[in-house]
């Protein structure tokens, strides 16, 4: 199954485990360039099917073959590919090298716990100990990595996007956000203050596409009092100066107001809804990577 969404990969593992042996492969070392981040995973079944990526498609078939050997012997293993690897015929286009940890699953209870946490929009952490060949649940680390020979993994909820504003612009952003795999709260739901308070969490981006500062304030007040990692507003620099003045008069301090990205987007000015949508979502993706590396 072609997906790099951790939810898809882990769900594949749970479903496949009911039918036979399953191996969980984790990217634990990167030498030089690499297409995937540390902690990326592939799930491999006993019949050779696999889901996920550790190299963007370059060595996944070879990874699956190594995982089959691990399942045959019921023994975990570390395998390197590319630079520094014994497999001279397997070369990564980026010129680098990677090492993966192959763990033969003895249970999927912990995997199911991670999926439940993500469904509840909570982070989850796992610790893999190669020497003991065990996978245990831990408090989510700040980022995936290797320490003292053990592998620490973190799983975070998918980005949620809350959109409020003019119909043409919000609809364009909504379509692109859905296509990007984000959890999208449509404009009609973002107008209810009670629901909005419950929907915004630390993995939420709030997009305000209003052409009236008074209308915008209904949502921006809620967003500024939330843990949203991104708050973006439409308008020129002059409009933002007036926005700052209004918020300051209402008692907001500079550090709170500085949470607002204005004008919204990674590039501008955007003269059409499609370009605006691309600009906004690119900015959100960049901020998410910076906030949760």
Beta strands, then each sheet from edge to edge (+ up, - down):
strand 1: 22-31
strand 2: 41-45
strand 3: 50-52
strand 4: 77-82
strand 5: 97-104
strand 6: 124-129
strand 7: 134-138
strand 8: 145-147
strand 9: 150-155
strand 10: 160-165
strand 11: 183-185
strand 12: 204-209
strand 13: 230-233
strand 14: 260-261
sheet 1: 3+ 2- 1+ 5- 4+
sheet 2: 7+ 6- 9+ 8-
sheet 3: 11+ 10+ 12+ 13+ 14+
end
